[in-house]
Amino acid sequence: MRIKQTIGWYGVAAILLAFVLLNLGSIGTNSLIYQLLNITGAISIIIEASSRKDLQPVVLNIVWMLVALYGFLRIIL
């Protein structure tokens, strides 16, 4: 498997894990882990999708990352 595909699969797994943990009540939206999973997941999908010039997931995940980054900064500041 190519490196960029592996990075993309990490992104999918990280975002899904954040979603599952949130819905199971294991973490909340004010959790650093939740925000970091979303940030790193989005960045990973951006890397993989941009390598294929697939702009829809790139744009979606830029917005996803920015929202998660805002949440992360809100928590730590």
N, C-alpha and C positions, 0 to 999 in steps of 0.2 A: 504494500500500500504506500502510496506517495506520502511524503511528509505533510504537504498542505491538506491532503484528505484527512489525515490523522488529526491535524489541528482543527479542521472543520468538525469532525466527529466529536472532539473534546468540547467544542462550543455548543453543539446540540445537547450533549450529555449534561454540561454544566447548567444550561438554561432550564432544561427539563428537571434536573435535580433540584434547582432552586424552586421551581414551581411546585413540585411534589412536596418538598419539605415545608413550604409555606402552607399548602393546603392540608397537610397532615397536622399542622399546628406545632411542628418541631422547631420552626424558626419564624420570626416575624419580619415585617418589612423594615424594621429598624435594626435588623441584624447585619453586622458587617459581612458575615458569611454570605447572606442572601445577596447583598449588593455586589460583593466580589465575584460570586458565581455568575451573576448577570453581566458584569463588566468584562470579565475574562472570556465568558462564553460569546458575547457579542463581538469582541475583538477577534476571536478565533474564526467566527463565521465570516467576518469582514475580510480577513486574510484569505480564506479559502475561496469565497465568492468573487473577490476582486481578481484573483488569479485566473478565473474563468471568464472575467468581464461580465458577470451576472449582476447587473446593477440593482435589481429590486431587493435582494437580500442585503446588499451592501447598504442601501439607504435605510431600510428597516432597522438594521442592526446598528447603524450610526445613531439613530434616534434612540434605540433601546439602550445603547451604551451611555449616551448623554443623560438620559433619565436616571439610570442606575448610578452614574457618577455624581449627579446632583444629590441623590439619596445618600450615597457614601459620604460626600462632603458635609451634608447636613448632620450626619451622625458624628463625624469626628471633630467638627468645629463647634 
